[in-house]
Amino acid sequence: MIKKKILIATGGTGGHVFPAYSLANYLIRKNFNVILTTDRRGHKYLETNKNINIIEIPASPLKNKNIIKNFLSIMINFFSLLKSFLFLLLNRPLIIFGTGGYASFPICLAASILKIKFVIYENNMVVGKANKYLLPFARKIFVSYKELEGIPEKYKEKVIEVGNLIREEIINTNLSTEIKKFDNIKILVLGGSQAAKVFAEKLPEIFEKLKDIQIPLKVFQQCQKNQNERLTKFYKNSGIECEVFNFTNKIIDYYSKANLVITRSGASALGELINAKVPFISIPLPASADNHQYKNAEFYAKKGYGYLIEEKDIKEKLYSLLCLIFKDTSLLKNIITNQRQYSDKNTFKNLNILIEKILNEKN
């Protein structure tokens, strides 16, 4: 049987790469020949897979006020468009699937010029800039939730809700357990694929205050490598059981150890947590583009899947919330009950059907 060639173009952050990689692995099993493009940042998150041809496309954002740096960004992106154009001429796929991020933009734009079918995917609650620019040319935009903001009215007919694209091992593993005896708080601290520097600076003091009032807790904290020694020393001196770690592809192992997660509000992370059925406190990155992390966290909090605290309120509100959670375990039970009403088990299957349908459409 002849394999259908698909190219998946993704950005350079974990939030873009992980959905792209998960989809790639699924489509390989459905007889697709998969090519995946990303930039240098994204390449480091990809596991070796002989069945996926990974191509690096350089890219650079246009947001720096420095004229020289902006000029360099323009030159890099021009080269990226040229490289994308030549690559597609030589390796013409049947369809391109863009998962967002500025590194996905050149390949999708080149596809539009060459009249190659392409679709885009948005997992945040506010459409990203790259996807917004590509909307006029894309066949469809697949979204995690129909409540997505930022789609102009004239393109609403292109929107199809498909759910979250997350790592399959998380969808297929049931980590949730009933909270029958809540003896201690097992907190997992996540800061996204880049780790959150501010979490290592502000959270340890809050955990120490919990320890001082006899609230037993264990901490699993993701941090930047240059923070490992200081964090480990602090927790040891405070008598708090801890495990400090850096970026890992085996995050599911930590999900299984925790009964509460403190996390940034990237769409992929929150999507994974509700599927893993782990309660969370979401602290959005204030500098996220178009404040999309706050929109993500707000959406999930309104659904009852977790809590939302803004970064500016960490010292004022996080300690009180953690004390309340320890005293009233029904708070976490209610979150897990709400999370159990949701699942992304059919997302990959539905996307496969939709992609096949578009492939069969006449140009």
Secondary structure, 3 states (H helix, E strand, C coil): CCCEEEEEECCCCHHHHHHHHHHHHHHHHCCEEEEEEECHHHHCCCCCCCCEEEEECCCCCCCCCCHHHHHHHHHHHHHHHHHHHHHHHHCCCCEEEECCCHHHHHHHHHHHHCCCEEEEEECCCECCHHHHHHCCCCCCEEECCCCCECCCHHHHHHEEECCCCCCHHHHCCCCCCCCCCCCCEEEEECCCCCCCHHHHHHHHHHHHHHHHCCCCEEEEEECCHHHHHHHHHHHHHHCCEEEEECCCCCHHHHHCCCCEEEECCCHHHHHHHHHHCCCEEECCCCCCHHHHHHHHHHHHHHCCCCEECCHHHHHHHHHHHHHHHHHCCHHHHHHHHHHCCCCCCCHHHHHHHHHHHHHCCCC
